[in-house]
Each structure stands twice: as C-alpha cells, then as structure tokens.
C-alpha cells in the first residue's frame, strides 16, 4: 500500500495527478481526475488525508465564486448576472485546487521528519535533517519569547502596549536576549550531535529502493496520456496505472 512507501514512491503516484490537473481545463475531466485521485487514496491507505477537504472545499467554493464575479467572457447565463466563461473557468479552478491540495497533503500524510529526510540523498539528507530539527524548535523559540515578555511585564516594562512607536521599541529590546537564548540552545544541540558523531561519516543507512514499480507505472501513465487519441478515454487510461501503483 502507498501509505507504507517512501516519499518518493508517493510522489511518483500522486504527482502525475497534480500535473494532469494543471494541464486540464474541462470541468468534467477534472471531476473524473478527482474521483480517480480519491480512489487512489482509498486503495493506498491514505484516505485520512481527505480530511483536508473540510478546509479545501470552502476555499475552492470561494475561488469559484470569485471567478464567477470577475470573469466576464462568453454569453451570459439566462436570468443570472454571470457568464458561461466565468462558470466554466471558476468550476475548473475550484476542481484543480482540490486535486492539487489533496495530492500534496496525501504525499506527506503520516510521514515523520526522519522519513522525509531519509528520502533525500547525500548532502540533502543532512541539510533537510537540520531544517526539520530547527522546525521542531519553533515551539521552544515561541516559549522563550513568551517568557521574556512575562519577565519584562513583571519588571514594569510591558511589551506590545501603548503607542505604536513604544510597542516597536519595547519589542526590539527583546531581540538581543532572544538571540542569545537561541544561540545558547543551538550550541547545546550542536555539541550533543557532535558527541553522537553526526556527519562524521559519509555512510548512512540506505533508504531502500521501494519506488521502482511506482516509477514504471508512472511512466506507463504518462505514455497513456501522450498516446491516447480521445480525451474522454485519456483520463481513464492515465489513472489506471496510478491506481495499481497506489495499491502496491
């Protein structure tokens, strides 16, 4: 199942859906593509990623309404202050946004920072590991800032109150102690990583090639897209190999 595969295997299966949505403009074809994408998520054990639709669907509706209002191409729809061009373009943009958001979220769904970093070779592994490690420290950084604000208020120097010039000045005074705390914590983490030999050797555990069949199926899907003579059948021929890849 795709939920047990690496990030690269997920990208090989879900990436073509995203690219195809950018190439299509017909609402019917985009709807069919969205259905096949959701079927792939169901087969691949990534159905939990569809929870993002609770936020993506309202956003897609806003996109559709904005295009209905702003796009004025084509004849007007009888009895309504909208045009056929705005209706088609708005529907296409809404469906396209759903495919892009859903495939992007599903690609990273259930993956931890270490699994994502392990999918990147060579120097990218070390860099990505440090980036994800830094992202884990963002809550600590926010807590340090909150502690400094509380300490300043206890000493009678409230931060973020009064005129806007005073707010900026009081906030600027916290930059130096916050930077010192961050540097001190980074030194502790760096010493701990050095003590564990991080980066000492170029060898690391291989991530394993679990994406070879997915790469083959993605290539078959692209060939089906390019060689299909009929638009109505193209989406089906394009999506079937990806459905198989999601189930592997």
N, C-alpha and C positions, 0 to 999 in steps of 0.2 A: 504493500500500500504506500501511497505517496507520503503519508504522514510519518512513515518510518525512514524516509530517504533524506539525503543531504539537501542543502540549499540549492546546489547546482542542479540536481535532479528535478527539484520543484520548479526552478526557473525554466528548464527545458520543456516542461509540460505546460506551465501556466503562462510563460512569456509569449508563446505564439497567440494565445487568446488576446492578450493585451495589444500586440502588434496588429492583429487582424481587426480589432475594434477601431484602431486608428486609420485603417485603410478603407473601412466600410462606411457608407453614408445612408444606406437604405434601412429604415426602421425595422422592417420585417427581418432582414438578415441579421441585424444587431440583436433583435429579440431572440432569434434562433441561436445565435452565438452565446448569449447569456444563459439560455437553457442548457446548452451543452457544457458550459463552464460550471454551472451548478451541479450538473450530473457528474462531472469530473471530480468535484469536491466531495460529493457523496460517495463515489467509488473509492476515492483516495483517502477516506477517513479524515477529511479536513472540513466537514460540514460545520464545525463550530465557528469557522471563520465567517459564516453567513450572518453572524450576529452583528457584524458591522453594518448590515443593511438597515438596521434601525436608525442609524445616523446617515447612511449614504442615500437612502430613498428620499428623505426630506430634502437633502441637498440637491439631488437630481431633479426633484419637482421644482425647486427654486430656479435651477438652471433652465428648465423647460419653460417656466412662466416668463423669465426674463427674455428668452429668445422669442416667445410669442409676442411680447410687447415691443421689442426693439427691431426685430426683423420684419421688413415690410415688402418682401419680394413675392411676386406671384399674385394671382387673383384673391380677392377677399372671400372668406367663408360666409355663406348666407346667414344674415342676421347676427353676425358676431364681428367685433372690431379687431379681427385677426386675419392674417393671410395664410394661404396654404403653404407658402415657403417657410413662414415662421413656425407653423405647426410641425412640418416635416423636420426642419433644422433643430427645433427645440427638442422634439422626441429623440432624434438621433444623438444629440449631445447628452441628453439625460441617460440613455441606454449606454452610450460609450463611457460615461463617467462611472456607471455601475460596474461595467466589466473591468475597467482599469483599477478601481478601488478594491473590488473583490479579489481579483487575481493578485494584486500587490499584498494585501493583508494575508491571504492564504499562503503565499510563498514563505512568509516569516512566522506563520502561526505555529505555536508550540516549540519554536526553536530558541534555545538559550544563547547567551552571548558567546559561550565557548564553542557551541556547534556552528554558529555563524562564522566565527573567527577561524575555525578549523577548515572551513570550506575555501579559504583563501590561501594561495601558495606563497612560499618564500617570504620576502620582506613584508608582504601584505598581511601575513599572519601576525607578525609581531606588532605592526602598526595598528591593525584592527583590534588586537587584544588590548593594547594600551588605550585605544579610543573607547572601547566598551568598558574597560576598567574605570576610565575617567567619568563615563556616564553614570556608573554606579555610585560615584562620589558626589553627584549633584545634590542628592538629598542632604548629605553631610555639609556641603557648602551652604545650602539654604539654612540649615540649622545653626551654623556658625554665624551667619548674618543675623538671624533672629536673636541669638544670644547677645551679640554686640549691640543690637538695638535695645534690648531689655536692659543691658548694663548701662547704656547711655541714659535711658529714661530714669533709672534708679539714681543716677548721679545728677539729675536735674537738667539733662541736655536732650530733650525729646527729639526724635528723628521723624521727619515727614509731617511736621506740624508748622503752622504759621504761614507767612507769605511764601510764594514760590521760590524766591531767592534764598530765604532761610532754609527751606527744605533741601535745595540743591547743596547748599554749604554744609548742612548737617550730614547729609548722605555722603558727601565727598570725604568727610573726615573718617568715615568707616572703611574707605578703600585700602589704606595702608595696613591697619591691623588685620583686615580680612585677607589681604595678600600674604601677610606674614604667617597667619594660621594655615593658609593653603600650602605655602612653601614648606612649612614645618611638617605638615601631614604628607606631602609628596616625598620629602626626604625619608620619612619613616617607611613609606611604602617601597621606595626605591631600594633602601637598604635591605628590606625584607625580601624583595625579589632578587637582589644580588646575592644574598645569603643562600637562596634556593637555586642559584645557578641559571637564572633566566637569561636567555640569549648567549650563554657561554658556548653552546654547541650549535652547529647548523642543523643537526639531525633533529627531527621531530617525528612523532608517530604519524605514519601516512593515513590520510583520511579514507583511503579505500575507494576504488572505482565502482560506485554503485549506480552511475548515471549512464553507462554505455547503452543499455537498451532504450533508455529515455531519449538519448541523443539520436539513435537510429529512428525511433518513432517520430521525433520532431522533424527529422529530415524528410521522412515519408509524408508527413503532414504538409510540409512546405511544398513538396513536389506536387501533391494533390491539389494544392491551391493554385499553383502555377499552370498545371496542365489541364485542369478541369475546364471544359468548354462552356458549361452552363452555370450561371450564377446561382440558380436555385439549388443545384446539387453540390456546388463548391463547398458550402459551409458544412454539409454532412460529411463529404469525403475528407475535408480538412480536420474535422473534430473527432472522427472515429479513432484514428491512431492515438490521439491525445487521451481519449477515454481509456484505451488499452494501457497507455503509459501511466495513467493515474491509478489504475487497478493493480499494477505490478508492485 
